[in-house]
Amino acid sequence: MSPTVLPPEWAPQSGVMITWPHAHSDWGDILQDVEPVYLRLARHISQREKLLVNCRDEAHAAHVRERLHAADVDPRRTVIHCVHSNDTWTRDYGPLTILEQDRPHLLDFTFNGWGNKFDAGSDNLVSSQLHRAGVFGTAPFTTIDLVLEGGSIEVDGQGSLLTTENCLLAPTRNPALGRAQIEEQLRRWFGVERILWLNHGHLAGDDTDSHIDTLARFCDPHTIAYVACDDSTDEHYAELRLMESELRALRDYRGNPYRLVPLPWPAAKYDDEDGRRLAASYANFLIINGAVLVPTYADPADAETLRRLQGCFPDREIIGVPCLPLIRQNGSLHCITMQLPAGVL
């Protein structure tokens, strides 16, 4: 194995970074609906590790401290810092932390709003501003001229990286780089040896060009949980069946077929105001120390999802977190969080 590795999400963590929703973000009109989701997350995370909360300014930080106190979130496990942001999708502009000889090194890739779909100028500066403020301690910090979002890659900790062609090869991200050049960059920065590409899979309402964290997730080096559609009348059926076939053809780092765990298909969710379909993905879970936080959608499939994921993570507590408000802005639980490996906070 390479002395450089991007640790899998189940590796020991020092904390999780989130950006709290504010009136100037896309959550402005529904803060009263989305803040309770963040409070639940904050409570579950802070019970097991530290929580880094990015706030817009001092007034916003005071509001967040008040809400966290009222929700019994341990202040000794929360780090609050003020930094401007466009929005709260921390997964995609937060640092990706590699380990070099077991020591953390933070990598700050370029975030361009998922292919220049949205203004992301402030988001792209969040990680570097936190670094300059000393939030990440003495860990090395490197800014990289490559558009890459955290939600677009999955690793197994054994040299394998899973991703989608629709995202990483999108011409709106790195138009001068082809597949071979992208693979070279991934190997260089993350110490991986194998790049596993999916050509199929998408969710209606997704802005990310098929981020892997909405479709298929490593649960251990031999297990992948994935979104599966069993409704032949659904618009996703054919594409997700093709993705399933691709997953069946993949082999783990030992050359064996993966243990594949299909996640239930929730009933279609639609926005109350404009009627558009929302991307309700059970694959968008977050692994933390001792637990897995799983998005739920007030759907009959919620309970079966939690049961199946318990089988994937027998040694961790499986905790459902109601996330219907999050998908109104086209993302879910994993999208708004970024884990920080042990040694960062």
C-alpha positions, 0 to 999 in steps of 0.5 A: 500500500502507498504511504499516502492514503485517503482514509475510508469514512469508517476510519477513526475521526476527530470530528465532522464539519458542517456549515450552519444554514443562514438567511443568505443561503438557499435555506433562507425561506425555510430556516425554521424547517431545516434548522431542526435537522442540523440540530439533530445532526449536531447532537448525534455527532457531538455525542461521539466526536467533535463538531466544527460549525461554520457560521456566517458572522458573530451574530449568526454564531450567537444564534447557533450557540443558543440553538445548540445549548437549547438542544443539549449539545455539549459545548466542549465538543463544538468548535464554532468559527465565522466564515462567509459561505454561499451555501451549506454543502460542506461535503463538496467544498470541505477539505479532503484529508489524506494520511501521510505516514499516518499523519493528516494532510488536508487537500483543498480542491477547487469547488465551482458550484458543480460545474458552474451551475451556482455561485460558489466563490465564497464556498471555494474559500472556506477551507483555506480561511479555516486553515489560516485561522488555525482551525486545523492545527498544524496539519499541512494544507495544500490547495490544488488546481483541480475541480473535485467535490468530496461527494464525487468519490468513495474509497475503501482504504485498500487502494480502490476508488469508486466514482462516476463518469458523469461527474468526474468527466463532465466538461464543466469541471476539468475540460482540459483533462481526459479520463487518463489524466483524471485517473493520474490525479486521483492516484497522485493525491489519494494514493489509490491504485484502482479507479472503479468507474460507473457509467450509469446511475442518476437521481432526478433533482440531483444537481451534482451530475451523479455524485457517487454518494447519492448512488453507491457507498462502500460500507467496508472493503468488500461491501457496497450499499447502493440505490436500487429501484424495483418499480418498473414504471419509475423513470429511474428504473432502467438507468439504476438497473444498468448501474446495478449490472455494473456493480455486479461486474466490479471486483474488490481489491482481492479480486472477489465480487462485492457483497452488494446490498440494495437499499429500498426505493422510497416513494417519489417525493415532490416539492410542494411549491413547484412540483419538481421531483426531489432526490431522496437517496438512502445512500447519502448516509454518514459514518461517524465514530460508533454510528451511522446516521441515515437519512429518512424521508417519512416513508414506509421504506425507512425502517427496512433501510435502517435494517439493511444498513445495520447488516452492513455495519453490525458494530455501529449504531444505526440512527435515522435522521429525518431529512425531508427538509434537506432534499428540498434543496437537492441534497441530503445528510452526507452532502452537508457534512465532511468528516475530519480524520483523527488528528485534525481537530 
